[in-house]
Amino acid sequence: MSDNVTYTLMAIVGFGIVVGIMFAFPAFNRYQTRANASNEVQVNEIRIKQQEQLIQVEKQKAQIRVEEAKGIRDSQQLINATLTDQYLQHEAIEAQKTMASSPNHTQIYIPVGNNGIPLVKTIE
């Protein structure tokens, strides 16, 4: 073939490729845009489900804290029901005995109650 025919065929093929690319790219871009939008919808649905799970976890944590608080309240009520002045005086005396036998004992106790018993309640 002659060089002119070869160049002409190459030009036609090149033109065909350019035309094909011109029409293919917009179609590909539209397809890719739709695919990206679909993926974004799916990603958003996953994020929503994750947030719902986090909300459930936080609700359960709050319920745990409420139950812990109820347990503390109940135990404090039991302690307060049995906590008497005599028991507190006994505990104060036991603490003084322990401190007195300690080699690092530096506190001085001044008996202020009847018979040298420490006072445990406020005098009005």
Residue pairs with C-beta under 8 A, 6 or more apart in sequence:
1 9
85 120
85 121
88 120
88 121
89 113
89 117
89 118
89 120
92 118
92 120
93 117
93 118
96 109
96 118
99 105
99 107
109 118
111 117
111 118
112 118
112 119
113 119
